[in-house]
């Protein structure tokens, strides 16, 4: 018997006008973590939808343990032990853990009544199987996202899962929660349960995966053992070009200060923050989750109350007590959660791009829709937002194009200062390069950019200077030439107190 559990051979799938998959093959071995990577639109989701029965294939075949299987719908996939944990979890928040795990499959007593004692006992056994310390009677809506993911895994195991697919499982997790998830994945590997792991975070691929398959434009590009491929080689396979210059950045001249913060403290955690941001500079802000980075961004944007300190813009002291006041001062904020905090998902691209500029595009209280369309078209073209039309709902765009839509909203207002909180979270490597190039172009045009990122290579590659936060304070400052991942992490964790300020 081969150690290959799953073989997807020569899979093809087309939609009207689009060849989504063209002769793609994927092989997953027992007990391995097999990463599936590629840019948005590469075909990853289509391939997994075929595997899990959400859509039919046009050609090819699927084998489990060398036996060809027919997967016509999600029920077929579940019956075969193929489970997928989606990025947006499929749990019912007002039910408890045990009820979610055995939903629709509850053990019953004579007469058809649910055997609750048996249900919770079985749920407890599934959770303990992978070391999940969650009470089966806990309400799912009260759990963290990480705990809910654990429940999804327990749910998969209750179905006798032979293969688990994880789609961007760490996109909303903290570093500690991510490590806990990785521990759980390693536990599943020891039990011989393989996983297909989809992620845009390449550093995770190198940490957790055994092999990696790359798709590009609906085609199979290659499968490699993770230990035998480099980061640069993997990126080249994904995008079809070298991105050695992925973090292109011309040095800022640092002559004119656009934003100066003096001894700023907030009612929510910040203590005596002092910083300067120059015109045309990208100032990176690093630190661990909970260090105060997002609180600082929200405070500068008027969304958090200022307790003490001063904010100066281009030599003038200003009062920013609300987002409206920040916008009037030329400050824009791209928040870390674009779907929850920035985008109107059911509205059109044109409406999302221009909504902050409606006062400028109106006369006597009436919106000039010709101007709205003209402005939207201009910035969609300038930022290369890929959309079938300006009327497309923004929820249907890829993550990278959604992010560019949020940025476009602020460019319509011609900001002096742009705050970007996790600007490339959840988008593919090609879209990241586009966002970085856009940031560099904006800086070149004189916009001062404050960029918050948990991606240290991004911070090091894009920033002119780097500030590190710890426990609500600025812990260190580094120039571009001084900074290393090690120095940043030492400052972020407090294991050292480097004095590397210029």
Number of C-alpha atoms within 10 A of each C-alpha: 6 8 11 16 21 23 19 20 16 16 21 23 22 15 9 6 6 9 14 20 28 19 15 20 23 20 16 23 21 19 22 24 25 27 27 26 27 27 21 20 16 21 26 24 15 21 25 18 17 23 26 24 19 17 17 18 21 14 15 15 17 22 16 18 15 14 10 13 14 14 22 16 16 19 14 16 21 20 13 19 19 24 26 26 18 14 15 11 14 13 20 14 14 13 16 19 30 27 24 24 28 19 13 8 13 18 16 13 11 7 6 8 10 14 13 15 10 14 20 21 12 18 27 20 16 23 24 13 14 19 13 18 11 17 14 23 14 15 17 22 15 12 16 12 19 19 18 20 24 21 26 22 25 27 25 23 23 17 18 15 20 21 27 21 23 20 21 17 21 23 15 15 17 15 13 11 16 17 13 17 19 16 15 17 21 20 16 21 16 12 13 15 21 25 26 22 21 24 22 23 18 16 12 16 22 18 11 18 21 17 23 25 25 24 26 21 20 23 20 21 16 15 18 15 13 20 12 8 14 11 13 12 13 21 21 14 19 24 20 13 11 14 16 10 9 17 21 16 20 15 17 19 12 13 10 15 17 23 24 18 18 15 14 21 22 19 12 15 15 25 20 16 20 16 16 14 23 24 23 29 31 29 25 26 25 29 26 19 17 14 21 22 26 19 18 26 22 19 24 25 23 20 17 19 16 19 14 15 15 18 19 16 19 15 12 11 13 14 14 22 16 16 19 13 15 21 20 12 17 15 25 25 23 22 21 18 16 20 16 10 10 19 21 17 17 12 14 17 30 24 23 23 28 27 16 15 17 17 14 14 18 14 10 6 9 10 14 14 13 10 15 21 17 13 20 24 17 14 21 22 11 11 17 13 21 16 17 9 12 19 13 16 19 25 16 14 18 19 20 24 23 25 26 24 29 21 24 23 25 23 19 18 17 14 20 22 28 25 22 23 23 19 26 24 21 21 22 23 23 19 21 20 17 19 22 20 17 16 26 25 16 20 23 19 11 19 23 27 29 23 25 27 23 18 14 17 13 20 27 22 16 25 26 22 24 26 24 25 27 21 19 21 20 24 22 21 24 21 17 18 9 14 18 15 11 10 18 26 17 17 24 24 17 13 10 13 13 15 11 12 12 8
